[in-house]
Amino acid sequence: MPDHRIHNFNAGPAALPLSVVEEVQAALPNFQNTGMGLLEISHRSKPFQGVIDSATARLRRVLDVPADYQILFLQGGASLQFYMSALNLLRAGEEADYLVTGTWAKKALQEAQKISVNAKGIWDDKANNYKNVPGDADYTVRENAAYLHYTTNNTIFGTEYRRTPAAYGKPLVADASSDIAGVPLDVAAHGLIYAGAQKNLGPSGVTVVIVSPWALSRVPAGLPAMLDYALQVKEGSMYNTPNTFGIYVLDRTMAWVEANGGREGMIARNAEKAGLLYAELDRSAFWTTHAAPGSRSWMNVTWRLPTEALEEQFVKEAKAAGMEGLKGHRSVGGIRASLYNAIEPASVRVLVDFMQDFERRAG
Amino acid sequence: MPDHRIHNFNAGPAALPLSVVEEVQAALPNFQNTGMGLLEISHRSKPFQGVIDSATARLRRVLDVPADYQILFLQGGASLQFYMSALNLLRAGEEADYLVTGTWAKKALQEAQKISVNAKGIWDDKANNYKNVPGDADYTVRENAAYLHYTTNNTIFGTEYRRTPAAYGKPLVADASSDIAGVPLDVAAHGLIYAGAQKNLGPSGVTVVIVSPWALSRVPAGLPAMLDYALQVKEGSMYNTPNTFGIYVLDRTMAWVEANGGREGMIARNAEKAGLLYAELDRSAFWTTHAAPGSRSWMNVTWRLPTEALEEQFVKEAKAAGMEGLKGHRSVGGIRASLYNAIEPASVRVLVDFMQDFERRAG
């Protein structure tokens, strides 16, 4: 079976390390010799408490999370956090500023506007079809903004901040779904970070939320229980039954990260992979990258070919050559290769070799 | 490994059929010969669309869901549905009536009261520590109530309705988390049904919601996207990335149900298991059931022994004899055996034999 695994460039859910997949397989019928399978143990049991404690400790180490920040494992993805973060951090009528760098950033803003009409996009690159992330001088944050929200990496458009954006003294709130644990991230510089797990952290169905003391201090009384950060912190992410399986896979994935150099190891690995692919894209005018040079993502690389017919042929031939998930999102068209942590550098080399061969044959 | 699986009487997450566990194992490294693992395929791919379509069709058949009702696969468990159902079905100031038969029913009411101060418990068995579910004559529904909410089975107290409660002409809303697909349920008699999957349907992290045309007609404009039944219906439960793994396991679990006689097969199997255990509990005054005779649950059987010391010894010796999950919830004390669909009748016979032996030795 493992022999037949192809090169998986999916944007998410995405590739996981094979060793993690094999650990999960082994745990399914009989978890830690309890005589019960991974899916069949109580979330209130000692073995599962061990899993969630381990996952928390690993994330804390991998991401260098300050001791006074809390880590939650919730459900509903970043899309629920778009609303939940504003529900917890913003009051009706208050201002909150959003950097709109693509589809997900825009949705985050729209959900916040359901809490306060004064949530506002203070920078929006729609006119350029989101080829850029802003420089610090490209925007100012309003004097009374409760926070500044941004999206660390834009899966669809293939752009990414290469440093923490300036917050002008306000708390920073980040959707880090698609590059968390794969690129530098200064957690201590943020008031809140949330991330769906299905790119770098594990499977879909788990959402990691990193909550600062500031964020906790903002939580109003009387929120719906499941949408209340303070209650979820108090209950250790187990106000109700969490996605026990997903948290286990996340723990195993973070163990793999730690065994491979931790986040620094991932950063080096991802810089190498992105470097290989962008070097090929820059080598020939046959390829046109979507992202502006200063805004390029390491996680999702997006580019066009001279014609749509060639793009279609590229995806089809790549598939025949054992590479999946390369069709670009309809908002950009063309090709997208997602290079999350689990993607091997060897897979990127296979892709680059294929690209060079394709250009020769098509050119 | 499978040889060492014990008798798992957990209240949830709970036992799954071993054949399902083995199918899941096989799908993990290479799903349907795609060369990508079950956790690594896109939710927008044809293989996954096949999974969610299959899961929907199976639930429709197993539960006899009317053609004009919609089936959703959401996240957050029943606890999020406590709020979300009221958010979609109730307006501020409107009346909604709740039958309070235990902890979860009470929490459902409390979340609804965050939408409307006129959500009200019209029957509450707290004085009897929730030994009963009400008869139809034990309550009346208010003239202007938007709906009547009830909890089909009370996991903690071990009580269950043996028929659909009278709704007095109002739409019925049910939390069916802990007995769905295991007992009779007249879906067409309901306006909304929701259920966490981790008892009879599959793993934790998936929530099934069955939405009637009436429920859809109640959804107001402008809800948070992830909490909007109408939007989730429109997007086929894929407004964002769903718990793809959990939906797959649910589909396989429902395939197992269908291969074992469908819901009628499960009802016969569960009647047999509950019959075996209640016969033993009624045989000897050594055991005292918590639930009143007319309110007994087939899914969670709760009882006391003469002393707490004996109860502790019972749980300990049962564990040594290969039976897990028998410690009662602290709200009731004593013993609880959960007999969900996947529990084999043979496991209940082992339990009953152990009980008779325990009584002989202790008596």
Interface residues (C-beta under 8 A of the other chain):
Chain A: M1 P2 H4 R5 I6 N8 N10 A11 G12 P13 A14 A15 L16 L18 V21 E22 V24 Q25 L28 P29 N30 N33 T34 G35 M36 G37 L39 E40 I41 S42 H43 Q75 G76 G77 A78 S79 L80 F82 Y83 K107 Q110 E111 K114 G196 Q198 G202 P203 S204 G205 V206 G222 L223 P224 A225 M226 L227 Y239 N240 T241 P242 N243 T244 F245 G246 V249 G322 E324 G325
Chain B: M1 P2 H4 R5 I6 N8 N10 A11 G12 P13 A14 A15 L16 L18 V21 E22 V24 Q25 L28 P29 N30 N33 T34 G35 M36 G37 L39 E40 I41 S42 H43 Q75 G76 G77 A78 S79 L80 F82 Y83 K107 Q110 E111 K114 G196 Q198 G202 P203 S204 G205 V206 G222 L223 P224 A225 M226 L227 Y239 N240 T241 P242 N243 T244 F245 G246 V249 G322 E324 G325
